[in-house]
Amino acid sequence: IDEAAGRPILMTDWRQRNGSARLEARLSEGSRIAVEGSVLDGEVGNAGAVGSPFASPTARGLFREERIAVPGAFALSDSNHLDVLFASVRSKPGFVDVGFVSQTDAQTLQARVADTARLGDHQVSGFASWERWKVDDGSNFGPNIQDGRTTIWGIGAQDAWTLGAFIVTAGLRYDHNSAFGEAWSPRGTISWLSENRLWKVRFSGGT
């Protein structure tokens, strides 16, 4: 208590707990698959700005995230490598104060696959990704979002061409968002590496 002002001094605090586990199987040289999970849980005091008439010593921000994933990497040949990922992430932030409670429940499903192959002086990569988000949000005053859903998927390719001391890279990505529409994202890079490998110059551009 601030005896001079005759009021309590509000302080913030932060507490977090987390844990994770991973089980991996090595199938062959350069190939493996795993199952991994993690939990993050905690809370933070949100007392408010110093001297604010709305400051509250009981306001708490809550957060929790649960993740399960199955990543895999496979050497299809000496010059071809495949990476995959399947994951589920659940996030549950909340807020609690006198007379007010809010809670969000957001779940994301993810799937990604990428293949990289060496073809002579070229290193060619291709990928595809898919994500689906589902959100419910509300408070003791009622719901804000009920069964909100968004889906994003994308595909892309990139070619890195080695020309002596130069590497020229060109790539193009396409994404489609069920709420905002589509987008094309090109990218290009040219880099030069000195013979003694001490200096590198790179120019790149994209959107």
N, C-alpha and C positions, 0 to 999 in steps of 0.2 A: 504494500500500500504506500502510495506517495503521500506522506503525512502533511507536506506543505499544501498540496492541492486537495487533500482529503478524498482521494479516489484511488481505485486499484490501478496498478501498472500492468498493462496487458502485454503479454509476451507470446511469441510463436514458438512452437516446438515441432519436431519432425521425427517420425519413427517409420522404419521400413524393415521388412523381413522378406527374404527371398531364398529360393532353393531350386536346384535343377538336377536332372539326371540324364544320362545318355548311354545307350547301348549300341555298339557298332559291330558290324560283321565285315571283315575284309574278305571279299570273295576271291580276288586274285590280285596280281600286281597292278596297281592303279585303279582298282575297282572296289567300292565299298558302299554299304547302305547302313543307315542308322535310324533309331527311334529316339527322340529326345523330348523332354518335357520340362517346363519351368513354371514357377508360380512367384509372382511379386505381389506383396500385400503391405499396406501401410496407411498412415494418416498424417495430417499436418494441421496445426492450429492456424486458423485464419482470424486473428484478433481484429484486423482492420488497421487503418491508418492511425498514427499517433495523434491523440487529441480529437479524433473524429467522434461526433455525438452518436454515430451509428456503430461504433466499435463494440464487439461482443467477445467476452472471454470464453464463451461456450461454443463458438463456431468451429466446426471441424470439417476439413476436406478429407474424403476417403478415396483410396484408389486400390484396385486389384486387377491383375492381369494374369491370365492362364494361357499357356501356349503348348501345343503338341505339334511336332513336326516330324516328317520322314524325309530326310535329304538322302540323295544317292548320287554317286559319281561312278561312271563306267568307262573304262578304256576299251572302246570297240576295236581299235587297232593301234599300231604305233603312231598313227597320224590322225586319229579321230577320237574325240573325247565327248562324252555325253553327261550332262548334269541335270538332275530332276529335283523338285521339291514339292511336297504336299504339306500343308500346314493349316491349323485352326488356331485362331487367336481370339480370346474373349476378354474384353475390357469392361470393368464395372466401376467407373468413378461415381462418387456421390458427395453430398453435402448435408450436414446436419447442424441445426441451430434451434434455439427456443422457438417453437411454433412453426418451424419449417424443416422439411426433409425432402431432398431430391435424389433421384437414382437414375443412372443410365446403364443400359445393358447393350453392349455393342459386340457383335460377333463377325469375324472376318474369316472366310475360307479362301485359301490361296493354292494355286497350282502353277508351276513354272517348269519349262524344259528348254535347254539350250544345248546346241551341238556345235563343236568347233573342229574343223578339219584342216590339215596342212596339205595344200595342193601345189607342189613345186614352190614357187616364190610367193604364193598366196596363202594367207590364213583366213579361211572363210568361216563365219559364224552365223548361225540362225537361231532364233528363239521364239517362244510363244508364252504368254502369261495370261492368267485368268484370276480375277478376284471378285468375290461377292460379299457385300457388307449388309448386315441386318441390324437395325437399331431400334430400341424401345427406350423412351425417356419420359419421365414424369415426376411429379412431386405430390405432396399432400393436397395441393390445389387442383390436381387433375393431370391428365396425360398431355405431353407436348408432342411426342412422336409415337405413333403406334405402328409397328411392323414396317418401318421405313427400310427400303431396299435399294441398293445400287449395285450394278454389275459393271466391271471394267475388264476388257480383254484387249490384248495387243499382240502384234507380231512384228518381227524386224529381222534385218540381215545386215551384215557388215563384212567388208573385204579389206584386209590389210596386205598391201603389195610391197615387197622388198625390192628396191632397185639400187643395189650397191650400198652406199651410205645413207640412202633415203628410204623412208617408209611412207607410203601414201595410203591413207585410210578413207574409205567412204562407207557411209551407212544410212539406212532409212528405217524409220519406225512408224507404225500405225497403231493408234489407240482409239478405242470406242468406249465412251462412258454413257450408260443408259440415261443419265440425268442431263449431261451437258453436250452430248454429241461426239463428234470424231475430231481427230487431230493427226496431221502428218508431221514428223520430226526428222528432217535430214541433218546430217553431220558430216564434216570432212576435215581431215588433218593431213599435214605434210610435215615430216620431221627429218632432221639431218643429225647424224652422229659422227663425231670426229674419229679419225683412224685410231688414235690412242684412247678413245672412249672416255675422255675427260670432259668433252663439251657436247652439248646437245641443244639444238635450236628447233623450236616447234611452232607452227602456226595452225590454228584450228578455228572453225566456225560452225555454228549450228543453230537450231531453234527447237 
